Amino acid sequence: MLKVFNYNELSEAEIQQLTLRNTDSGNEIRETVKSILANVKQNGDQALRDYALAFDKVTLNQLFTGEAEIAELAGQVSDKQKQAIKTAYQNIFKFHQSQVHEEKKVETMPGVTCWRELRPIEKVGLYIPGGTAVLPSTFLMLGIPAKIAGCKEIVVCSPPQKNGKINPYIAFVAQLLGIKKVFLVGGAQAVAAMAYGTESIPKVDKIFGPGNQYVTKAKTIVQSTTVTAIDMPAGPSEVLIIADESANPVFVAADLLAQAEHGIDSQSVLVSTSKKLIDETIAELEKQLPVLPRAAITQKAIANSYAVFTDTFSMAMDFSNRYAPEHLILATNNWQTITDHIINAGCVFLGQLTPERVGDSASGTNHTLPTSAYARAYSGVSVDSFVKKITFQHLTETGLQNVGKTVEILAELEGLQAHKNAVTVRM
């Protein structure tokens, strides 16, 4: 069950070690992923078929599911399930649509006008996980902002199910988004296919989506070795809960297990100012975990998780900011007093009645978030992730006269005579 640490008894080195996760100290994952990337780059579709057989135990005659089959599969989704997906769609769309703003033009000095305009990234690739758990919610989280941004080409990859098809829920979301083709490719090989392009799968400009350590490693490698960008390192998933004596241990345990359920390399961390709450939460974990359908997976993740006792909320927040969690839950009635102290987090859930799962699926916020402490530098996916912001400027005759002498002097002090001449000939 959860290992428990006392913050006051931890050395600096021990705190640093606790906040590390999903490290590849022996470079085993990196070497495996590099081999997959090279194979797909060299052999294209054939490599993807080989990996489908090796990893998914499926023989694929065709690497995608087309519009007719998407419609057929979507028809298997019940009306109740369709309505739930539509409700999530509407909330996510409403939240992301609010992110679209036209920026004002700024006259920095008389006759000199500068501004920015948004342009969609033309070709984007969406990776939808589908290994031990199929996530239509991820499809919504990525597809909706891509549509709002106006991306011209949206390439979707998701692992095939045992029957060699996509999941019906994925198919229904594809219909909602107007996606007419879903490629049956998962793992690092899907990232490779979208980064390099194959006979069937177009090369994209930017790759989005969470995944396991292999998917995340593949994304970071292609970002550094190709002209393909990525949204962020996203996965495996994690949660950190800050709780005090006002927290309900039943709720806290349920939230820890919900995150651990994602996969064996997920992590759930409890930081509490109450030893009693920690003890009661551990007891609840022992009650709730065994009856879960994914208990075996969840147990392994919990074994990789822990609790930290702190004397004060200030200490708890200090640890949280150093951990930089993907998901942060403030399980306290006094959350209003500590939100200003949050520096590093992907998404925050406030109070006793805001479970992380709500944001993961239907409240409206995006669940594709930075993990493994990347929340120190990255934001979660938004409409901004799917656009470029191009700067524009225009000078009138007055503007050139006003700024010209400054530019000439700066060009001279930098030793760039041609730069100066470009202004001088106009003046």
TITORLO-595573 format. One record per residue (C-alpha): residue in one letter; y, x, z; residue number from 1. Coordinates in steps of 0.1 Angstrom, whole numbers, padded with zeros to 4 digits, always signed. Layout:
! TITORLO-595573
{r=A&py=Y&px=X&pz=Z&k=NUM} .
...
This chain:
! TITORLO-595573
{r=M&py=+0000&px=+0000&pz=+0000&k=1} .
{r=L&py=+0037&px=+0011&pz=+0002&k=2} .
{r=K&py=+0044&px=+0045&pz=+0016&k=3} .
{r=V&py=+0073&px=+0044&pz=+0041&k=4} .
{r=F&py=+0099&px=+0071&pz=+0045&k=5} .
{r=N&py=+0127&px=+0075&pz=+0070&k=6} .
{r=Y&py=+0159&px=+0085&pz=+0052&k=7} .
{r=N&py=+0172&px=+0106&pz=+0082&k=8} .
{r=E&py=+0141&px=+0127&pz=+0081&k=9} .
{r=L&py=+0142&px=+0135&pz=+0044&k=10} .
{r=S&py=+0154&px=+0168&pz=+0032&k=11} .
{r=E&py=+0176&px=+0171&pz=+0002&k=12} .
{r=A&py=+0147&px=+0184&pz=-0019&k=13} .
{r=E&py=+0125&px=+0155&pz=-0007&k=14} .
{r=I&py=+0152&px=+0129&pz=-0017&k=15} .
{r=Q&py=+0154&px=+0145&pz=-0051&k=16} .
{r=Q&py=+0117&px=+0144&pz=-0055&k=17} .
{r=L&py=+0116&px=+0107&pz=-0044&k=18} .
{r=T&py=+0141&px=+0097&pz=-0070&k=19} .
{r=L&py=+0122&px=+0114&pz=-0098&k=20} .
{r=R&py=+0098&px=+0093&pz=-0118&k=21} .
{r=N&py=+0078&px=+0093&pz=-0150&k=22} .
{r=T&py=+0081&px=+0131&pz=-0153&k=23} .
{r=D&py=+0060&px=+0148&pz=-0179&k=24} .
{r=S&py=+0058&px=+0181&pz=-0161&k=25} .
{r=G&py=+0029&px=+0195&pz=-0182&k=26} .
{r=N&py=+0044&px=+0182&pz=-0215&k=27} .
{r=E&py=+0012&px=+0164&pz=-0221&k=28} .
{r=I&py=+0029&px=+0131&pz=-0232&k=29} .
{r=R&py=+0054&px=+0150&pz=-0253&k=30} .
{r=E&py=+0027&px=+0169&pz=-0272&k=31} .
{r=T&py=+0007&px=+0138&pz=-0278&k=32} .
{r=V&py=+0038&px=+0119&pz=-0291&k=33} .
{r=K&py=+0049&px=+0148&pz=-0313&k=34} .
{r=S&py=+0014&px=+0147&pz=-0329&k=35} .
{r=I&py=+0017&px=+0110&pz=-0335&k=36} .
{r=L&py=+0052&px=+0114&pz=-0350&k=37} .
{r=A&py=+0041&px=+0141&pz=-0373&k=38} .
{r=N&py=+0011&px=+0122&pz=-0385&k=39} .
{r=V&py=+0031&px=+0091&pz=-0393&k=40} .
{r=K&py=+0058&px=+0111&pz=-0410&k=41} .
{r=Q&py=+0031&px=+0128&pz=-0432&k=42} .
{r=N&py=+0007&px=+0100&pz=-0438&k=43} .
{r=G&py=+0027&px=+0068&pz=-0435&k=44} .
{r=D&py=+0009&px=+0035&pz=-0436&k=45} .
{r=Q&py=-0026&px=+0051&pz=-0434&k=46} .
{r=A&py=-0017&px=+0067&pz=-0401&k=47} .
{r=L&py=-0005&px=+0033&pz=-0388&k=48} .
{r=R&py=-0038&px=+0017&pz=-0398&k=49} .
{r=D&py=-0057&px=+0045&pz=-0381&k=50} .
{r=Y&py=-0038&px=+0041&pz=-0349&k=51} .
{r=A&py=-0043&px=+0003&pz=-0349&k=52} .
{r=L&py=-0080&px=+0009&pz=-0351&k=53} .
{r=A&py=-0080&px=+0037&pz=-0324&k=54} .
{r=F&py=-0055&px=+0021&pz=-0299&k=55} .
{r=D&py=-0056&px=-0016&pz=-0306&k=56} .
{r=K&py=-0092&px=-0019&pz=-0318&k=57} .
{r=V&py=-0081&px=-0038&pz=-0349&k=58} .
{r=T&py=-0087&px=-0032&pz=-0386&k=59} .
{r=L&py=-0055&px=-0041&pz=-0405&k=60} .
{r=N&py=-0057&px=-0049&pz=-0442&k=61} .
{r=Q&py=-0020&px=-0058&pz=-0441&k=62} .
{r=L&py=+0006&px=-0042&pz=-0418&k=63} .
{r=F&py=+0027&px=-0072&pz=-0413&k=64} .
{r=T&py=+0027&px=-0109&pz=-0406&k=65} .
{r=G&py=+0047&px=-0128&pz=-0432&k=66} .
{r=E&py=+0067&px=-0160&pz=-0431&k=67} .
{r=A&py=+0039&px=-0185&pz=-0438&k=68} .
{r=E&py=+0016&px=-0170&pz=-0411&k=69} .
{r=I&py=+0046&px=-0168&pz=-0386&k=70} .
{r=A&py=+0051&px=-0206&pz=-0391&k=71} .
{r=E&py=+0014&px=-0213&pz=-0386&k=72} .
{r=L&py=+0012&px=-0192&pz=-0354&k=73} .
{r=A&py=+0045&px=-0207&pz=-0341&k=74} .
{r=G&py=+0029&px=-0241&pz=-0344&k=75} .
{r=Q&py=+0004&px=-0232&pz=-0317&k=76} .
{r=V&py=+0032&px=-0231&pz=-0291&k=77} .
{r=S&py=+0034&px=-0262&pz=-0270&k=78} .
{r=D&py=+0066&px=-0283&pz=-0269&k=79} .
{r=K&py=+0071&px=-0274&pz=-0233&k=80} .
{r=Q&py=+0069&px=-0237&pz=-0240&k=81} .
{r=K&py=+0092&px=-0241&pz=-0270&k=82} .
{r=Q&py=+0118&px=-0258&pz=-0249&k=83} .
{r=A&py=+0117&px=-0230&pz=-0223&k=84} .
{r=I&py=+0121&px=-0204&pz=-0250&k=85} .
{r=K&py=+0150&px=-0224&pz=-0266&k=86} .
{r=T&py=+0168&px=-0226&pz=-0232&k=87} .
{r=A&py=+0165&px=-0189&pz=-0227&k=88} .
{r=Y&py=+0178&px=-0184&pz=-0263&k=89} .
{r=Q&py=+0208&px=-0206&pz=-0256&k=90} .
{r=N&py=+0217&px=-0187&pz=-0224&k=91} .
{r=I&py=+0213&px=-0153&pz=-0239&k=92} .
{r=F&py=+0232&px=-0163&pz=-0270&k=93} .
{r=K&py=+0261&px=-0177&pz=-0249&k=94} .
{r=F&py=+0264&px=-0146&pz=-0228&k=95} .
{r=H&py=+0262&px=-0122&pz=-0257&k=96} .
{r=Q&py=+0286&px=-0142&pz=-0279&k=97} .
{r=S&py=+0312&px=-0138&pz=-0252&k=98} .
{r=Q&py=+0311&px=-0100&pz=-0258&k=99} .
{r=V&py=+0326&px=-0102&pz=-0292&k=100} .
{r=H&py=+0364&px=-0094&pz=-0291&k=101} .
{r=E&py=+0389&px=-0084&pz=-0318&k=102} .
{r=E&py=+0409&px=-0055&pz=-0305&k=103} .
{r=K&py=+0447&px=-0055&pz=-0308&k=104} .
{r=K&py=+0467&px=-0032&pz=-0330&k=105} .
{r=V&py=+0487&px=-0006&pz=-0310&k=106} .
{r=E&py=+0520&px=+0009&pz=-0322&k=107} .
{r=T&py=+0518&px=+0042&pz=-0305&k=108} .
{r=M&py=+0553&px=+0051&pz=-0316&k=109} .
{r=P&py=+0576&px=+0033&pz=-0341&k=110} .
{r=G&py=+0559&px=+0033&pz=-0375&k=111} .
{r=V&py=+0525&px=+0046&pz=-0363&k=112} .
{r=T&py=+0499&px=+0019&pz=-0359&k=113} .
{r=C&py=+0463&px=+0025&pz=-0347&k=114} .
{r=W&py=+0435&px=+0001&pz=-0341&k=115} .
{r=R&py=+0397&px=-0003&pz=-0341&k=116} .
{r=E&py=+0375&px=-0027&pz=-0360&k=117} .
{r=L&py=+0338&px=-0035&pz=-0355&k=118} .
{r=R&py=+0312&px=-0030&pz=-0382&k=119} .
{r=P&py=+0275&px=-0039&pz=-0377&k=120} .
{r=I&py=+0249&px=-0012&pz=-0379&k=121} .
{r=E&py=+0232&px=-0020&pz=-0412&k=122} .
{r=K&py=+0196&px=-0013&pz=-0405&k=123} .
{r=V&py=+0181&px=-0017&pz=-0370&k=124} .
{r=G&py=+0146&px=-0015&pz=-0356&k=125} .
{r=L&py=+0134&px=-0037&pz=-0328&k=126} .
{r=Y&py=+0103&px=-0026&pz=-0308&k=127} .
{r=I&py=+0087&px=-0056&pz=-0290&k=128} .
{r=P&py=+0061&px=-0045&pz=-0264&k=129} .
{r=G&py=+0027&px=-0062&pz=-0266&k=130} .
{r=G&py=+0001&px=-0040&pz=-0249&k=131} .
{r=T&py=-0010&px=-0053&pz=-0215&k=132} .
{r=A&py=+0017&px=-0080&pz=-0216&k=133} .
{r=V&py=+0034&px=-0097&pz=-0246&k=134} .
{r=L&py=+0071&px=-0101&pz=-0241&k=135} .
{r=P&py=+0088&px=-0127&pz=-0263&k=136} .
{r=S&py=+0118&px=-0124&pz=-0240&k=137} .
{r=T&py=+0124&px=-0088&pz=-0253&k=138} .
{r=F&py=+0125&px=-0102&pz=-0288&k=139} .
{r=L&py=+0152&px=-0126&pz=-0277&k=140} .
{r=M&py=+0171&px=-0099&pz=-0259&k=141} .
{r=L&py=+0172&px=-0076&pz=-0290&k=142} .
{r=G&py=+0172&px=-0101&pz=-0318&k=143} .
{r=I&py=+0201&px=-0123&pz=-0305&k=144} .
{r=P&py=+0227&px=-0095&pz=-0302&k=145} .
{r=A&py=+0215&px=-0081&pz=-0335&k=146} .
{r=K&py=+0222&px=-0114&pz=-0352&k=147} .
{r=I&py=+0255&px=-0119&pz=-0335&k=148} .
{r=A&py=+0266&px=-0084&pz=-0345&k=149} .
{r=G&py=+0257&px=-0092&pz=-0382&k=150} .
{r=C&py=+0231&px=-0065&pz=-0388&k=151} .
{r=K&py=+0220&px=-0068&pz=-0425&k=152} .
{r=E&py=+0184&px=-0057&pz=-0420&k=153} .
{r=I&py=+0163&px=-0062&pz=-0388&k=154} .
{r=V&py=+0129&px=-0045&pz=-0388&k=155} .
{r=V&py=+0106&px=-0058&pz=-0361&k=156} .
{r=C&py=+0075&px=-0040&pz=-0348&k=157} .
{r=S&py=+0050&px=-0053&pz=-0322&k=158} .
{r=P&py=+0014&px=-0043&pz=-0315&k=159} .
{r=P&py=-0013&px=-0065&pz=-0331&k=160} .
{r=Q&py=-0034&px=-0087&pz=-0307&k=161} .
{r=K&py=-0072&px=-0086&pz=-0306&k=162} .
{r=N&py=-0073&px=-0110&pz=-0336&k=163} .
{r=G&py=-0051&px=-0088&pz=-0357&k=164} .
{r=K&py=-0022&px=-0111&pz=-0355&k=165} .
{r=I&py=+0011&px=-0114&pz=-0336&k=166} .
{r=N&py=+0012&px=-0135&pz=-0305&k=167} .
{r=P&py=+0023&px=-0172&pz=-0312&k=168} .
{r=Y&py=+0053&px=-0168&pz=-0288&k=169} .
{r=I&py=+0065&px=-0138&pz=-0308&k=170} .
{r=A&py=+0061&px=-0159&pz=-0339&k=171} .
{r=F&py=+0081&px=-0188&pz=-0325&k=172} .
{r=V&py=+0110&px=-0164&pz=-0315&k=173} .
{r=A&py=+0108&px=-0149&pz=-0350&k=174} .
{r=Q&py=+0114&px=-0184&pz=-0364&k=175} .
{r=L&py=+0144&px=-0190&pz=-0340&k=176} .
{r=L&py=+0159&px=-0157&pz=-0351&k=177} .
{r=G&py=+0152&px=-0162&pz=-0388&k=178} .
{r=I&py=+0130&px=-0131&pz=-0390&k=179} .
{r=K&py=+0105&px=-0135&pz=-0419&k=180} .
{r=K&py=+0083&px=-0105&pz=-0413&k=181} .
{r=V&py=+0069&px=-0088&pz=-0382&k=182} .
{r=F&py=+0051&px=-0055&pz=-0385&k=183} .
{r=L&py=+0019&px=-0051&pz=-0366&k=184} .
{r=V&py=+0026&px=-0017&pz=-0352&k=185} .
{r=G&py=+0029&px=-0006&pz=-0315&k=186} .
{r=G&py=+0034&px=+0025&pz=-0294&k=187} .
{r=A&py=+0049&px=+0058&pz=-0304&k=188} .
{r=Q&py=+0037&px=+0052&pz=-0340&k=189} .
{r=A&py=+0060&px=+0022&pz=-0343&k=190} .
{r=V&py=+0090&px=+0044&pz=-0333&k=191} .
{r=A&py=+0079&px=+0070&pz=-0359&k=192} .
{r=A&py=+0075&px=+0043&pz=-0386&k=193} .
{r=M&py=+0111&px=+0030&pz=-0380&k=194} .
{r=A&py=+0125&px=+0065&pz=-0377&k=195} .
{r=Y&py=+0110&px=+0080&pz=-0408&k=196} .
{r=G&py=+0100&px=+0050&pz=-0429&k=197} .
{r=T&py=+0066&px=+0044&pz=-0445&k=198} .
{r=E&py=+0054&px=+0027&pz=-0477&k=199} .
{r=S&py=+0057&px=-0007&pz=-0459&k=200} .
{r=I&py=+0082&px=-0002&pz=-0431&k=201} .
{r=P&py=+0119&px=+0007&pz=-0440&k=202} .
{r=K&py=+0136&px=+0035&pz=-0422&k=203} .
{r=V&py=+0163&px=+0022&pz=-0398&k=204} .
{r=D&py=+0196&px=+0036&pz=-0385&k=205} .
{r=K&py=+0190&px=+0028&pz=-0348&k=206} .
{r=I&py=+0159&px=+0018&pz=-0328&k=207} .
{r=F&py=+0159&px=-0006&pz=-0299&k=208} .
{r=G&py=+0135&px=-0017&pz=-0272&k=209} .
{r=P&py=+0117&px=-0009&pz=-0240&k=210} .
{r=G&py=+0082&px=+0005&pz=-0237&k=211} .
{r=N&py=+0058&px=+0028&pz=-0218&k=212} .
{r=Q&py=+0062&px=+0065&pz=-0214&k=213} .
{r=Y&py=+0049&px=+0072&pz=-0249&k=214} .
{r=V&py=+0074&px=+0049&pz=-0266&k=215} .
{r=T&py=+0103&px=+0062&pz=-0245&k=216} .
{r=K&py=+0093&px=+0098&pz=-0253&k=217} .
{r=A&py=+0091&px=+0090&pz=-0290&k=218} .
{r=K&py=+0125&px=+0075&pz=-0290&k=219} .
{r=T&py=+0141&px=+0105&pz=-0273&k=220} .
{r=I&py=+0124&px=+0129&pz=-0297&k=221} .
{r=V&py=+0134&px=+0111&pz=-0329&k=222} .
{r=Q&py=+0170&px=+0108&pz=-0316&k=223} .
{r=S&py=+0171&px=+0146&pz=-0312&k=224} .
{r=T&py=+0153&px=+0155&pz=-0345&k=225} .
{r=T&py=+0164&px=+0128&pz=-0370&k=226} .
{r=V&py=+0196&px=+0109&pz=-0379&k=227} .
{r=T&py=+0181&px=+0078&pz=-0363&k=228} .
{r=A&py=+0199&px=+0067&pz=-0331&k=229} .
{r=I&py=+0183&px=+0049&pz=-0301&k=230} .
{r=D&py=+0197&px=+0023&pz=-0277&k=231} .
{r=M&py=+0187&px=+0044&pz=-0246&k=232} .
{r=P&py=+0156&px=+0057&pz=-0228&k=233} .
{r=A&py=+0142&px=+0023&pz=-0216&k=234} .
{r=G&py=+0109&px=+0022&pz=-0198&k=235} .
{r=P&py=+0087&px=+0021&pz=-0179&k=236} .
{r=S&py=+0103&px=-0006&pz=-0158&k=237} .
{r=E&py=+0115&px=-0003&pz=-0122&k=238} .
{r=V&py=+0133&px=-0021&pz=-0094&k=239} .
{r=L&py=+0150&px=-0011&pz=-0062&k=240} .
{r=I&py=+0157&px=-0037&pz=-0035&k=241} .
{r=I&py=+0182&px=-0031&pz=-0007&k=242} .
{r=A&py=+0174&px=-0055&pz=+0021&k=243} .
{r=D&py=+0185&px=-0062&pz=+0057&k=244} .
{r=E&py=+0172&px=-0084&pz=+0085&k=245} .
{r=S&py=+0185&px=-0115&pz=+0067&k=246} .
{r=A&py=+0161&px=-0110&pz=+0038&k=247} .
{r=N&py=+0129&px=-0131&pz=+0034&k=248} .
{r=P&py=+0099&px=-0108&pz=+0033&k=249} .
{r=V&py=+0081&px=-0133&pz=+0011&k=250} .
{r=F&py=+0108&px=-0131&pz=-0015&k=251} .
{r=V&py=+0111&px=-0093&pz=-0012&k=252} .
{r=A&py=+0073&px=-0088&pz=-0017&k=253} .
{r=A&py=+0073&px=-0112&pz=-0046&k=254} .
{r=D&py=+0101&px=-0092&pz=-0063&k=255} .
{r=L&py=+0083&px=-0059&pz=-0057&k=256} .
{r=L&py=+0051&px=-0073&pz=-0072&k=257} .
{r=A&py=+0069&px=-0089&pz=-0102&k=258} .
{r=Q&py=+0081&px=-0055&pz=-0113&k=259} .
{r=A&py=+0049&px=-0037&pz=-0105&k=260} .
{r=E&py=+0031&px=-0062&pz=-0127&k=261} .
{r=H&py=+0046&px=-0047&pz=-0158&k=262} .
{r=G&py=+0023&px=-0017&pz=-0159&k=263} .
{r=I&py=+0006&px=+0010&pz=-0140&k=264} .
{r=D&py=+0036&px=+0034&pz=-0145&k=265} .
{r=S&py=+0062&px=+0009&pz=-0132&k=266} .
{r=Q&py=+0078&px=+0015&pz=-0098&k=267} .
{r=S&py=+0091&px=-0008&pz=-0071&k=268} .
{r=V&py=+0112&px=+0006&pz=-0043&k=269} .
{r=L&py=+0124&px=-0011&pz=-0011&k=270} .
{r=V&py=+0153&px=+0004&pz=+0009&k=271} .
{r=S&py=+0160&px=-0014&pz=+0041&k=272} .
{r=T&py=+0180&px=-0012&pz=+0073&k=273} .
{r=S&py=+0153&px=-0031&pz=+0091&k=274} .
{r=K&py=+0119&px=-0016&pz=+0101&k=275} .
{r=K&py=+0107&px=-0051&pz=+0109&k=276} .
{r=L&py=+0115&px=-0063&pz=+0074&k=277} .
{r=I&py=+0096&px=-0034&pz=+0059&k=278} .
{r=D&py=+0066&px=-0041&pz=+0080&k=279} .
{r=E&py=+0067&px=-0078&pz=+0072&k=280} .
{r=T&py=+0071&px=-0071&pz=+0035&k=281} .
{r=I&py=+0041&px=-0048&pz=+0035&k=282} .
{r=A&py=+0020&px=-0075&pz=+0051&k=283} .
{r=E&py=+0032&px=-0100&pz=+0025&k=284} .
{r=L&py=+0022&px=-0076&pz=-0003&k=285} .
{r=E&py=-0013&px=-0075&pz=+0011&k=286} .
{r=K&py=-0014&px=-0113&pz=+0009&k=287} .
{r=Q&py=+0002&px=-0118&pz=-0025&k=288} .
{r=L&py=-0012&px=-0089&pz=-0045&k=289} .
{r=P&py=-0050&px=-0097&pz=-0044&k=290} .
{r=V&py=-0046&px=-0131&pz=-0060&k=291} .
{r=L&py=-0026&px=-0120&pz=-0090&k=292} .
{r=P&py=-0043&px=-0121&pz=-0124&k=293} .
{r=R&py=-0030&px=-0086&pz=-0131&k=294} .
{r=A&py=-0039&px=-0073&pz=-0096&k=295} .
{r=A&py=-0056&px=-0041&pz=-0108&k=296} .
{r=I&py=-0025&px=-0030&pz=-0128&k=297} .
{r=T&py=-0001&px=-0041&pz=-0101&k=298} .
{r=Q&py=-0020&px=-0022&pz=-0074&k=299} .
{r=K&py=-0017&px=+0010&pz=-0093&k=300} .
{r=A&py=+0020&px=+0006&pz=-0097&k=301} .
{r=I&py=+0024&px=-0003&pz=-0060&k=302} .
{r=A&py=+0005&px=+0029&pz=-0051&k=303} .
{r=N&py=+0032&px=+0047&pz=-0070&k=304} .
{r=S&py=+0060&px=+0029&pz=-0051&k=305} .
{r=Y&py=+0075&px=+0033&pz=-0016&k=306} .
{r=A&py=+0099&px=+0020&pz=+0011&k=307} .
{r=V&py=+0128&px=+0039&pz=+0027&k=308} .
{r=F&py=+0142&px=+0030&pz=+0061&k=309} .
{r=T&py=+0180&px=+0037&pz=+0065&k=310} .
{r=D&py=+0202&px=+0032&pz=+0095&k=311} .
{r=T&py=+0231&px=+0018&pz=+0075&k=312} .
{r=F&py=+0239&px=+0000&pz=+0043&k=313} .
{r=S&py=+0260&px=+0030&pz=+0034&k=314} .
{r=M&py=+0229&px=+0052&pz=+0035&k=315} .
{r=A&py=+0210&px=+0026&pz=+0015&k=316} .
{r=M&py=+0236&px=+0025&pz=-0012&k=317} .
{r=D&py=+0237&px=+0063&pz=-0013&k=318} .
{r=F&py=+0200&px=+0065&pz=-0019&k=319} .
{r=S&py=+0202&px=+0037&pz=-0046&k=320} .
{r=N&py=+0230&px=+0054&pz=-0065&k=321} .
{r=R&py=+0210&px=+0086&pz=-0065&k=322} .
{r=Y&py=+0179&px=+0067&pz=-0077&k=323} .
{r=A&py=+0200&px=+0049&pz=-0104&k=324} .
{r=P&py=+0177&px=+0019&pz=-0107&k=325} .
{r=E&py=+0171&px=-0001&pz=-0139&k=326} .
{r=H&py=+0172&px=-0033&pz=-0117&k=327} .
{r=L&py=+0189&px=-0035&pz=-0083&k=328} .
{r=I&py=+0185&px=-0064&pz=-0060&k=329} .
{r=L&py=+0208&px=-0069&pz=-0030&k=330} .
{r=A&py=+0186&px=-0090&pz=-0007&k=331} .
{r=T&py=+0213&px=-0096&pz=+0019&k=332} .
{r=N&py=+0237&px=-0124&pz=+0028&k=333} .
{r=N&py=+0265&px=-0099&pz=+0029&k=334} .
{r=W&py=+0261&px=-0086&pz=-0007&k=335} .
{r=Q&py=+0298&px=-0093&pz=-0014&k=336} .
{r=T&py=+0308&px=-0064&pz=+0010&k=337} .
{r=I&py=+0287&px=-0037&pz=-0008&k=338} .
{r=T&py=+0290&px=-0045&pz=-0046&k=339} .
{r=D&py=+0320&px=-0022&pz=-0049&k=340} .
{r=H&py=+0299&px=+0007&pz=-0038&k=341} .
{r=I&py=+0274&px=+0003&pz=-0067&k=342} .
{r=I&py=+0279&px=+0033&pz=-0090&k=343} .
{r=N&py=+0246&px=+0036&pz=-0109&k=344} .
{r=A&py=+0225&px=+0006&pz=-0119&k=345} .
{r=G&py=+0213&px=-0011&pz=-0151&k=346} .
{r=C&py=+0216&px=-0048&pz=-0139&k=347} .
{r=V&py=+0223&px=-0061&pz=-0104&k=348} .
{r=F&py=+0209&px=-0093&pz=-0087&k=349} .
{r=L&py=+0229&px=-0106&pz=-0058&k=350} .
{r=G&py=+0217&px=-0125&pz=-0028&k=351} .
{r=Q&py=+0185&px=-0142&pz=-0016&k=352} .
{r=L&py=+0181&px=-0166&pz=-0045&k=353} .
{r=T&py=+0186&px=-0143&pz=-0075&k=354} .
{r=P&py=+0152&px=-0128&pz=-0084&k=355} .
{r=E&py=+0151&px=-0101&pz=-0110&k=356} .
{r=R&py=+0128&px=-0121&pz=-0132&k=357} .
{r=V&py=+0156&px=-0146&pz=-0139&k=358} .
{r=G&py=+0177&px=-0119&pz=-0156&k=359} .
{r=D&py=+0145&px=-0106&pz=-0174&k=360} .
{r=S&py=+0141&px=-0138&pz=-0192&k=361} .
{r=A&py=+0166&px=-0167&pz=-0191&k=362} .
{r=S&py=+0199&px=-0163&pz=-0172&k=363} .
{r=G&py=+0216&px=-0148&pz=-0202&k=364} .
{r=T&py=+0220&px=-0111&pz=-0194&k=365} .
{r=N&py=+0200&px=-0084&pz=-0213&k=366} .
{r=H&py=+0168&px=-0070&pz=-0199&k=367} .
{r=T&py=+0167&px=-0039&pz=-0221&k=368} .
{r=L&py=+0181&px=-0014&pz=-0196&k=369} .
{r=P&py=+0182&px=+0023&pz=-0188&k=370} .
{r=T&py=+0153&px=+0036&pz=-0166&k=371} .
{r=S&py=+0143&px=+0068&pz=-0150&k=372} .
{r=A&py=+0178&px=+0074&pz=-0136&k=373} .
{r=Y&py=+0194&px=+0071&pz=-0170&k=374} .
{r=A&py=+0216&px=+0044&pz=-0155&k=375} .
{r=R&py=+0238&px=+0073&pz=-0144&k=376} .
{r=A&py=+0250&px=+0075&pz=-0180&k=377} .
{r=Y&py=+0238&px=+0046&pz=-0200&k=378} .
{r=S&py=+0245&px=+0009&pz=-0201&k=379} .
{r=G&py=+0221&px=-0019&pz=-0210&k=380} .
{r=V&py=+0218&px=-0034&pz=-0245&k=381} .
{r=S&py=+0247&px=-0056&pz=-0256&k=382} .
{r=V&py=+0263&px=-0067&pz=-0288&k=383} .
{r=D&py=+0282&px=-0034&pz=-0287&k=384} .
{r=S&py=+0249&px=-0016&pz=-0291&k=385} .
{r=F&py=+0245&px=-0031&pz=-0325&k=386} .
{r=V&py=+0280&px=-0022&pz=-0339&k=387} .
{r=K&py=+0301&px=+0008&pz=-0346&k=388} .
{r=K&py=+0338&px=+0008&pz=-0337&k=389} .
{r=I&py=+0358&px=+0023&pz=-0366&k=390} .
{r=T&py=+0393&px=+0035&pz=-0359&k=391} .
{r=F&py=+0421&px=+0028&pz=-0384&k=392} .
{r=Q&py=+0457&px=+0041&pz=-0386&k=393} .
{r=H&py=+0487&px=+0035&pz=-0408&k=394} .
{r=L&py=+0520&px=+0053&pz=-0410&k=395} .
{r=T&py=+0552&px=+0040&pz=-0425&k=396} .
{r=E&py=+0580&px=+0064&pz=-0436&k=397} .
{r=T&py=+0596&px=+0060&pz=-0402&k=398} .
{r=G&py=+0562&px=+0067&pz=-0386&k=399} .
{r=L&py=+0557&px=+0099&pz=-0405&k=400} .
{r=Q&py=+0592&px=+0112&pz=-0396&k=401} .
{r=N&py=+0585&px=+0103&pz=-0359&k=402} .
{r=V&py=+0552&px=+0120&pz=-0355&k=403} .
{r=G&py=+0554&px=+0146&pz=-0383&k=404} .
{r=K&py=+0572&px=+0174&pz=-0364&k=405} .
{r=T&py=+0547&px=+0171&pz=-0335&k=406} .
{r=V&py=+0518&px=+0174&pz=-0359&k=407} .
{r=E&py=+0533&px=+0205&pz=-0377&k=408} .
{r=I&py=+0538&px=+0223&pz=-0344&k=409} .
{r=L&py=+0503&px=+0215&pz=-0332&k=410} .
{r=A&py=+0489&px=+0227&pz=-0365&k=411} .
{r=E&py=+0508&px=+0260&pz=-0363&k=412} .
{r=L&py=+0497&px=+0267&pz=-0327&k=413} .
{r=E&py=+0461&px=+0261&pz=-0338&k=414} .
{r=G&py=+0465&px=+0284&pz=-0367&k=415} .
{r=L&py=+0458&px=+0258&pz=-0393&k=416} .
{r=Q&py=+0484&px=+0261&pz=-0421&k=417} .
{r=A&py=+0467&px=+0237&pz=-0445&k=418} .
{r=H&py=+0468&px=+0211&pz=-0418&k=419} .
{r=K&py=+0505&px=+0216&pz=-0414&k=420} .
{r=N&py=+0511&px=+0215&pz=-0452&k=421} .
{r=A&py=+0493&px=+0181&pz=-0454&k=422} .
{r=V&py=+0522&px=+0167&pz=-0433&k=423} .
{r=T&py=+0550&px=+0189&pz=-0446&k=424} .
{r=V&py=+0545&px=+0179&pz=-0483&k=425} .
{r=R&py=+0550&px=+0143&pz=-0473&k=426} .
{r=M&py=+0581&px=+0149&pz=-0452&k=427} .
